[in-house]
């Protein structure tokens, strides 16, 4: 039974090239992927690149602690990310930290004060009746001729039955346009003040005097201002979209922007809010298998919201397009503008259209988020200039270079020729770390911050420690009187256990630190854990195979004094020899006896 085992061991010793080929292929593949992705350098964090970092903490209202959960926090991140992007910020980062914190990192060149105002306020969701709309740069849609199904020309003819249908409206036909934008807005506002108007959101609004009564100069001025805002609104510009409708009261008409189903930017005149986002009890994305509707969004209203929604949809159903639509407005942006053909009572509604799963889920999340009693408190704001970030990066790299140089000097002095193995192993580990960090930037949003650089510097010592454990085990075997090749193979199992246990403890510490900490400290923990895993890979697939190959060279096998494995310098014992004498079988010579 022992002979086959010995044969397998010899076979494994004779083919260390397999492990070296495997790690070489991995390095080439990862490097190729890095260049193919176009991200040849790691993404830098705010403290190294410069910018503003804002930490927000979720604070629930009394009795609503359960509102802070992963789903709601992820939805808040999506909305905040959209707000920051609305400022024209490129490569901004919004992510959760822990179970109730959100970190917003905004690169240099952005107005940090405006960014803080955008991300630090609670989202406002309203259902507003559409008074007029047009593709930005086109003509206002006021009363297009409906077709048999009650839908406008160019719009999918989804008919409503206890449901609102469609996504954003498409452009109107030329015959359906008003003679001018000013006339369109004026007519819409006049209609909004009549008892059968679409914008009436309460009995108070419906009882207001009509324009034929003695109108006030204040109302005329407000109408003129709104008309001018609508005429000047260009929703194709990101800066304009970010401010459109901002600051408007829920009880006042306003203008807004949104994308239609064709991907074009649409501008709107919207009436006073008829339903508040807090009136939505629940919204979810559902795939309708019983019809061709596909993905839909279902809404459930509170008892108060159900009455409001029933009243406004009943009024909208009497009007022609686009005044039979209501806009779902989140932070001044129209996320959907479904039309209705009948009063939607009962407290439930369904929005259908050409939704993809992602679009349906996004709309459902926005509707749900508008109903959450969730606010955010600003815990900290850190602003780092680009110059300071550059100085910190330079200092971190300098510290890493000094640490690496000290490790190399130590290896040369104490292990001499064995440093020929240790130094390339450190280089392989460094290459893998760099390439993986560069790839993780665009993949998972990993950003190299100053604590992460510290983690990489600490990892130099961890990696060097693994080499030292292996080398000392080999030296122990040589001290016992064994030659180099058997010493390498006998030392490896013992060194392997020690390395695995040591790296497991380091990885466990990094994992715990990553879980329990918030903010930049997680960068240190992540880098420490990554480099610990890479240490195991390098030792198994590079250091051990290279040591096996070099053990066959005379310089190391004969124990040259500069090899670091000189038996005399190590105080090795002489090889053990048997003291028993052997003789051939036969009679004993009397003289010898």
C-alpha positions in Angstrom: 0.0 0.0 0.0 3.0 2.3 0.6 4.5 2.0 -2.8 1.5 3.5 -4.8 1.5 6.4 -2.4 5.1 7.1 -3.0 4.6 6.9 -6.7 1.8 9.5 -6.6 4.0 11.8 -4.4 6.8 11.6 -6.9 4.5 12.4 -9.7 3.1 15.4 -7.9 6.7 16.6 -7.3 7.7 16.2 -10.9 5.0 18.5 -12.3 5.1 21.8 -10.4 4.8 23.4 -13.9 1.0 22.8 -13.8 0.5 25.2 -10.9 2.8 27.8 -12.4 0.9 27.6 -15.8 -2.4 28.0 -13.9 -1.5 31.2 -12.1 0.2 32.5 -15.3 -3.1 32.0 -17.2 -5.0 33.7 -14.4 -2.7 36.7 -14.5 -2.9 37.0 -18.3 -6.7 36.6 -18.3 -7.3 39.2 -15.6 -4.8 41.7 -17.1 -6.5 41.2 -20.5 -9.9 41.9 -18.9 -8.5 45.0 -17.3 -7.3 46.5 -20.6 -10.5 45.4 -22.4 -12.6 47.2 -19.8 -10.7 50.4 -20.3 -10.1 50.8 -16.6 -6.4 50.4 -16.2 -6.1 52.0 -12.8 -8.1 51.4 -9.6 -11.0 53.8 -8.9 -9.9 56.3 -6.3 -12.1 57.3 -3.3 -13.0 60.8 -2.3 -10.1 61.1 0.2 -7.6 60.4 -2.6 -9.3 61.9 -5.7 -11.0 64.9 -3.9 -14.7 65.6 -3.6 -17.5 65.5 -1.0 -18.6 62.6 1.1 -22.0 62.8 2.9 -23.1 60.3 5.5 -26.9 60.1 6.0 -28.7 58.1 8.7 -32.2 56.9 8.3 -34.6 58.0 11.1 -38.0 56.5 11.3 -41.1 58.2 12.6 -42.5 57.1 15.9 -43.9 53.6 15.7 -42.5 53.0 12.2 -39.2 51.4 13.0 -39.9 48.5 10.7 -39.8 51.0 7.7 -36.0 50.8 7.8 -35.3 47.6 6.0 -33.1 46.6 3.1 -35.7 47.0 0.4 -36.6 50.6 1.4 -32.9 51.5 1.9 -32.1 50.2 -1.6 -35.0 52.3 -3.0 -33.7 55.4 -1.2 -30.3 54.8 -2.8 -31.9 54.6 -6.2 -33.8 57.9 -5.7 -30.7 59.7 -4.3 -28.6 58.4 -7.1 -31.1 59.9 -9.6 -31.1 63.2 -7.7 -27.3 63.4 -7.8 -27.2 62.5 -11.5 -29.8 65.2 -12.1 -27.1 67.7 -11.0 -24.9 66.6 -13.9 -22.5 64.7 -11.6 -20.4 62.0 -13.3 -19.2 58.9 -11.4 -21.1 59.9 -8.2 -21.5 57.0 -5.8 -24.5 56.4 -3.6 -24.5 53.2 -1.5 -25.7 51.8 1.8 -23.5 51.2 4.7 -24.8 49.0 7.5 -28.5 48.7 8.0 -29.5 52.4 8.2 -26.7 54.5 6.7 -26.3 55.9 3.2 -23.0 57.2 1.9 -23.0 59.7 -0.9 -19.6 60.3 -2.5 -19.5 63.2 -5.0 -16.4 63.8 -7.1 -14.6 67.1 -7.2 -16.1 69.8 -9.4 -19.6 69.6 -8.0 -21.5 72.2 -5.9 -21.4 70.3 -2.5 -24.1 72.6 -1.0 -26.6 71.9 -3.8 -25.8 68.2 -3.6 -26.5 68.2 0.2 -29.8 69.8 -0.5 -30.7 67.3 -3.1 -29.8 64.1 -1.2 -30.7 65.1 2.3 -34.4 65.8 1.8 -37.2 63.3 1.9 -38.7 62.4 -1.5 -42.0 64.0 -2.3 -44.4 61.9 -4.4 -47.7 63.4 -5.8 -50.4 62.4 -8.3 -51.2 65.5 -10.4 -53.6 65.9 -13.3 -52.0 66.6 -16.6 -53.2 70.0 -18.1 -51.0 70.2 -21.1 -48.0 68.3 -22.5 -45.7 68.2 -25.4 -42.4 66.8 -26.5 -39.7 69.3 -25.4 -39.2 71.5 -28.4 -42.6 70.4 -30.0 -46.2 71.5 -29.8 -48.6 71.5 -26.8 -51.1 68.7 -26.6 -54.5 69.9 -25.3 -57.4 68.1 -26.9 -56.4 65.4 -29.5 -59.3 63.6 -31.1 -59.7 60.2 -29.3 -60.1 57.0 -31.2 -62.6 54.3 -30.6 -60.7 52.9 -27.6 -60.3 56.3 -26.0 -56.6 56.5 -26.5 -54.6 59.2 -28.3 -53.1 58.6 -31.8 -49.7 57.1 -31.5 -50.3 55.7 -28.0 -50.8 51.9 -27.4 -54.5 51.3 -27.1 -54.6 49.7 -23.7 -58.1 50.1 -22.3 -58.8 50.8 -18.7 -61.0 48.7 -16.5 -60.4 49.5 -12.9 -56.9 50.3 -14.0 -54.8 53.2 -15.3 -52.9 52.4 -18.5 -49.7 53.1 -20.2 -46.4 54.8 -19.5 -45.5 58.3 -20.6 -47.5 59.6 -23.5 -46.1 60.0 -26.9 -46.1 63.0 -29.1 -49.4 64.3 -30.4 -50.5 64.5 -34.0 -50.3 67.9 -35.6 -54.1 68.2 -35.8 -54.3 67.8 -32.1 -52.0 70.7 -31.2 -53.0 74.2 -30.0 -52.2 77.2 -32.0 -49.5 78.3 -29.5 -48.0 77.3 -26.2 -49.4 80.3 -24.4 -53.0 79.5 -25.6 -52.6 75.9 -24.5 -51.5 76.8 -21.0 -54.2 79.5 -20.6 -56.9 77.1 -21.8 -55.7 74.4 -19.5 -55.6 76.7 -16.5 -59.1 77.9 -17.3 -60.3 74.3 -17.5 -58.6 73.5 -14.3 -60.7 76.0 -12.4 -64.1 74.6 -13.6 -66.2 72.1 -11.7 -65.5 69.4 -14.2 -61.8 70.1 -14.4 -59.2 67.4 -14.0 -56.9 69.2 -11.6 -59.4 69.6 -8.8 -58.1 67.6 -5.9 -60.7 68.4 -3.2 -64.1 69.9 -2.7 -62.3 73.1 -1.9 -60.8 73.2 -5.4 -64.0 72.2 -7.2 -65.9 75.0 -5.4 -63.6 77.7 -6.5 -65.0 80.5 -8.7 -64.7 80.1 -12.5 -62.6 82.4 -14.7 -65.9 84.1 -15.8 -66.3 85.5 -12.3 -64.3 88.5 -11.1 -60.8 87.1 -11.5 -58.0 88.3 -9.2 -54.8 90.0 -10.5 -52.8 87.5 -8.4 -54.3 84.5 -10.3 -53.6 86.2 -13.6 -50.0 86.9 -12.6 -49.6 83.3 -11.5 -51.0 82.0 -14.8 -48.7 84.3 -16.8 -45.7 83.1 -14.8 -46.6 79.5 -15.3 -47.1 80.1 -19.0 -43.7 81.7 -19.3 -42.1 78.8 -17.4 -43.7 76.3 -19.7 -42.6 78.2 -22.8 -39.0 78.4 -21.6 -38.8 74.8 -20.3 -36.3 72.7 -22.2 -36.3 69.2 -20.8 -33.5 68.0 -23.0 -31.1 69.9 -20.7 -30.1 68.1 -17.5 -29.6 71.2 -15.5 -33.2 72.4 -16.4 -34.7 69.0 -15.5 -33.0 69.1 -12.1 -34.8 72.4 -11.2 -38.1 72.0 -13.0 -41.0 72.3 -10.6 -38.7 72.5 -7.6 -40.2 74.4 -4.7 -43.8 74.3 -6.1 -46.5 73.8 -3.4 -48.8 70.8 -3.6 -51.8 73.1 -3.9 -50.4 75.1 -6.9 -50.1 74.2 -10.6 -46.5 73.6 -11.8 -44.3 72.5 -14.7 -42.3 69.3 -14.9 -40.3 67.0 -17.1 -40.4 63.3 -17.9 -39.5 60.7 -20.5 -42.2 59.2 -22.7 -42.5 55.7 -23.9 -40.3 56.5 -26.9 -37.5 57.7 -24.8 -38.1 61.4 -25.7 -38.2 64.1 -23.1 -41.7 65.5 -22.5 -42.6 68.7 -20.7 -45.9 69.1 -18.7 -48.2 71.6 -17.1 -49.6 69.9 -14.1 -52.5 70.9 -11.9 -52.5 70.9 -8.0 -51.7 67.6 -6.4 -54.8 65.4 -6.2 -53.3 62.5 -4.2 -50.2 62.5 -1.9 -47.6 59.8 -2.0 -48.4 59.0 1.6 -51.9 57.9 0.5 -50.3 54.9 -1.3 -50.3 51.9 1.1 -48.5 49.5 -1.1 -47.2 49.1 -4.7 -45.7 46.1 -6.4 -44.6 44.9 -9.8 -46.6 41.9 -11.0 -46.3 39.8 -14.2 -49.8 39.4 -15.6 -50.0 35.8 -17.0 -53.7 36.1 -17.9 -53.4 38.8 -20.5 -51.0 40.3 -22.9 -50.3 43.2 -20.5 -47.0 41.7 -19.3 -45.5 43.5 -16.4 -47.8 45.8 -14.5 -47.7 47.9 -11.4 -50.5 47.4 -8.8 -51.3 50.0 -6.2 -53.3 49.8 -3.0 -54.4 53.0 -1.4 -55.3 53.9 2.2 -59.0 54.6 2.9 -58.4 58.3 2.6 -56.3 57.9 -0.5 -58.9 55.6 -2.1 -61.5 58.3 -2.0 -59.2 61.0 -3.3 -58.1 58.7 -6.2 -61.6 57.7 -7.0 -62.7 61.4 -7.2 -59.9 62.5 -9.4 -60.0 59.6 -11.8 -63.8 60.1 -12.1 -63.2 63.7 -13.2 -60.2 62.8 -15.5 -62.3 60.1 -17.3 -64.6 62.8 -18.6 -61.9 64.7 -20.4 -60.0 64.3 -23.6 -56.3 63.6 -24.0 -54.1 64.7 -22.4 -56.4 65.9 -19.7 -57.6 62.4 -19.0 -54.1 61.6 -17.7 -52.6 61.9 -14.2 -48.8 62.3 -13.7 -47.0 60.4 -11.0 -44.4 63.1 -9.9 -41.4 62.3 -7.8 -39.2 65.2 -6.8 -40.6 67.3 -9.6 -39.9 64.6 -12.2 -42.8 62.8 -14.0 -42.0 59.1 -13.7 -45.3 57.9 -15.4 -48.4 59.6 -16.8 -51.1 56.9 -17.3 -54.5 57.8 -18.7 -57.9 56.7 -17.3 -61.2 55.9 -19.0 -63.4 55.4 -15.8 -63.5 56.3 -12.2 -61.1 53.9 -10.2 -62.8 53.2 -6.9 -62.3 50.5 -4.4 -58.8 51.5 -3.2 -56.9 49.5 -5.8 -55.5 50.4 -9.3 -53.2 48.8 -11.8 -50.9 50.6 -14.2 -50.3 48.6 -17.4 -48.2 49.4 -20.5 -45.1 48.2 -22.3 -43.2 47.8 -19.1 -40.0 45.8 -18.7 -39.5 44.0 -15.4 -36.9 46.6 -14.4 -39.2 49.5 -15.3 -42.2 48.0 -13.4 -40.1 47.3 -10.3 -38.6 50.8 -10.4 -42.0 52.5 -10.6 -43.4 50.2 -7.8 -40.4 51.1 -5.6 -40.9 54.8 -6.2 -44.6 54.6 -5.4 -43.9 52.6 -2.3 -41.1 54.9 -1.2 -43.4 57.9 -1.4 -45.6 56.3 1.2 -42.8 55.6 3.7 -42.4 57.6 6.9 -38.7 57.7 6.3 -36.4 60.7 6.7 -32.6 61.0 6.7 -30.4 62.9 9.2 -27.1 64.2 8.0 -24.4 62.7 10.2 -21.3 64.0 8.6 -20.0 65.9 5.5 -16.3 65.6 4.5 -14.8 67.8 1.7 -11.4 66.9 0.4 -9.6 69.1 -2.2 -7.9 67.4 -5.2 -4.6 68.7 -4.0 -5.0 67.2 -0.5 -6.2 63.9 -2.1 -3.1 63.8 -4.3 -0.8 64.4 -1.3 -2.5 61.6 0.7 -2.2 59.2 -2.2 1.5 60.1 -2.6 2.1 59.6 1.1 0.3 56.2 1.0 2.3 55.0 -2.0 5.5 56.2 -0.3 4.7 54.3 2.9 4.0 51.2 0.8 7.3 51.5 -1.0 9.2 51.9 2.2 7.5 48.9 3.8 8.2 46.7 0.7 11.8 47.8 0.7 12.3 46.9 4.4 10.8 43.4 3.7 13.1 42.9 0.7 16.1 43.9 2.8 15.1 41.5 5.6 14.7 38.7 3.1 18.1 39.3 1.5 19.9 39.5 4.8 18.3 36.5 6.6 17.3 34.2 3.7 19.9 35.2 1.0 19.2 33.0 -2.0 15.7 32.1 -0.9 14.8 35.8 -1.6 14.9 34.8 -5.3 11.6 33.0 -4.5 10.1 35.4 -2.0 10.6 38.6 -4.0 8.9 37.3 -7.3 6.1 35.9 -5.1 5.6 39.4 -3.7 5.5 40.8 -7.2 2.9 38.2 -8.3 0.8 39.1 -5.3 1.1 42.8 -6.1 0.1 42.3 -9.7 -2.9 40.3 -8.8 -4.0 42.8 -6.2 -3.6 45.7 -8.6 -5.5 44.1 -11.5 -8.3 42.9 -9.3 -8.8 46.3 -7.7 -8.9 47.9 -11.1 -11.6 45.5 -12.2 -13.6 45.8 -9.1 -14.0 49.6 -9.6 -16.4 49.3 -12.6 -17.8 45.9 -11.5 -19.0 46.5 -7.9 -18.1 50.2 -7.4 -15.0 49.5 -5.3 -13.0 52.7 -4.6 -9.5 52.7 -3.3 -9.4 55.0 -0.3 -6.6 55.8 2.2 -7.6 53.0 4.7 -7.6 50.6 1.7 -4.1 51.6 0.9 -3.2 50.9 4.6 -4.7 47.4 4.2 -2.6 46.7 1.2 0.6 47.8 3.1 -0.3 45.5 6.0 -0.8 42.7 3.5 2.9 42.9 2.5 3.8 41.7 6.0 1.2 38.9 5.9 2.4 37.6 2.5 6.0 37.7 3.6 5.1 35.9 6.8 3.8 33.0 4.8 7.1 32.7 2.9 9.0 32.8 6.2 6.9 30.0 7.7 7.6 27.8 4.6 11.4 28.6 4.6 11.8 27.9 8.3 10.1 24.5 8.0 12.5 23.6 5.3 15.4 24.7 7.4 14.1 22.6 10.3 14.1 19.5 8.0 17.7 20.2 6.9 18.8 20.6 10.5 17.5 17.1 11.0 19.9 15.9 8.5 17.8 15.6 5.4 18.8 16.7 1.9 16.9 19.6 0.2 14.4 17.8 -2.0 13.0 15.6 0.7 13.1 18.5 3.1 10.9 20.6 0.8 8.3 17.9 0.5 8.3 17.0 4.2 8.2 20.7 5.2 5.3 21.6 3.0 2.4 19.8 4.7 3.4 21.3 8.1 3.9 24.8 6.7 0.7 24.6 4.7 -1.4 24.0 7.9 0.3 26.9 9.6 -0.3 29.2 6.7 -3.9 28.3 6.3 -4.7 28.8 9.9 -2.9 32.1 10.0 -4.6 33.4 6.9 -8.0 32.1 8.1 -7.6 34.2 11.3 -6.6 37.3 9.3 -9.5 36.8 6.9 -12.0 36.3 9.8 -10.8 39.5 11.4 -11.2 41.3 8.1 -14.7 39.9 7.6 -15.8 40.9 11.1 -14.4 44.4 10.7 -16.1 44.8 7.3 -19.5 43.8 8.8 -19.5 45.8 12.0 -17.9 49.0 10.7 -19.3 51.8 8.6 -17.6 54.1 6.1 -14.0 54.2 5.1 -12.8 51.6 7.6 -14.6 49.0 5.4 -12.0 49.8 2.7 -9.3 48.7 5.0 -11.2 45.5 5.9 -12.0 44.7 2.2 -8.4 45.1 1.1 -7.1 43.1 4.0 -9.5 40.3 3.2 -8.7 40.4 -0.5 -4.9 40.3 -0.1 -5.2 37.5 2.5 -7.1 35.3 0.0 -4.5 36.2 -2.7 -1.7 35.2 -0.2 -3.1 31.6 -0.1 -3.3 31.5 -4.0 0.3 32.8 -4.4 1.8 30.5 -1.9 0.1 27.4 -3.3 0.3 28.1 -7.0 3.6 30.0 -7.2 5.9 29.9 -4.1 5.7 26.1 -3.5 6.1 25.1 -7.2 9.1 27.5 -7.6 10.7 26.1 -4.5 10.3 22.5 -5.8 12.0 23.5 -9.1 14.9 25.3 -7.5 15.5 22.4 -5.1 16.8 20.5 -8.1 19.4 23.1 -8.8 22.9 22.4 -7.5 23.2 25.9 -6.0 20.3 25.1 -3.6 20.6 21.3 -3.4 24.3 21.4 -2.4 23.6 24.0 0.3 25.7 26.9 -1.1 26.6 29.4 1.6 24.6 32.1 -0.2 21.6 29.9 -0.8 20.2 30.4 2.6 20.1 26.6 3.1 23.8 25.9 4.0 23.7 22.9 6.4 26.8 24.1 8.3 25.4 27.5 8.9 22.1 26.0 10.0 23.9 23.6 12.4 22.5 20.5 10.6 23.1 17.1 12.2 25.1 14.6 10.2 23.0 12.0 8.3 22.0 9.2 10.6 23.8 5.8 9.8 23.0 2.3 10.9 25.5 0.8 13.5 24.6 -2.8 12.8 26.9 -5.0 10.8 25.6 -7.3 8.1 27.1 -10.5 6.9 26.2 -13.1 4.3 24.3 -16.2 5.5 26.5 -19.2 6.3 28.5 -20.9 9.0 30.4 -18.7 11.5 34.2 -18.7 11.2 35.6 -20.1 14.4 38.4 -17.4 14.3 35.9 -14.6 14.3 34.0 -16.2 17.1 
